[in-house]
């Protein structure tokens, strides 16, 4: 499976501990295309939810931008690397350049990079 930055996949986030996001939900790929091409068994992903942002670090993405049925919130403070086996099927959507720029800014704030 060719995985590209910005693509959205159904992802199995279970099993979890504490406040981690779980269950089957969309996730947007945030690892770089060069990393994704090396066929690492892992991929960087940010879980998404239908709920409104509860944290100023979260990024609201309109359905029209992602190709999903509803508006979504990317939970940048829940970013993690997961095994590719957690991604189910083909990509179900894609985050465009404007949305990815917002995600990058918030991920930079979460990880203290480029701030």
Secondary structure, 3 states (H helix, E strand, C coil): CCCCCCEEEEEECCCCCCCCCCCEEEEEECCCHHHHHCCCCEEEEEEEECCCCCCCCCEEECHHHHCCCCCEEECHHHCEEEEHHHEEEEEEEECCHHHHHHHHHHHHHHHCCCC
